Amino acid sequence: MVADGAYGPATRSAVTRVQQRVGVAADGDYGPATRNAMKRSHRTSSGTHSHCAKI
């Protein structure tokens, strides 16, 4: 995936996969629940971005 500033189908798919991994509703929207879960996941990981590892 190349960063292009657009929230298109590839981004929605990636966000959905992250949501499934962090345990929030997998709707593809990057809202407060997703943001907070990702922050918690990041804080509890051992220095890696475990929620982003397989995107």
C-alpha positions, 0 to 999 in steps of 0.5 A: 500500500502506498500512502496517497492521502486518500481513504480508499478501499485498500485503507478501509480493508487495512483498518478492518483487519486492524479492528479485528485484531484489536477487538473492536467492531470491524466496520472499516471506520477509523473512529474513537474506539479504533483509535483507543484500542490501537493506542492500548495495543501499542502501549502493551506491546513489547516495542513493536506495532503488533496491531500493524504487523501483518497489514 
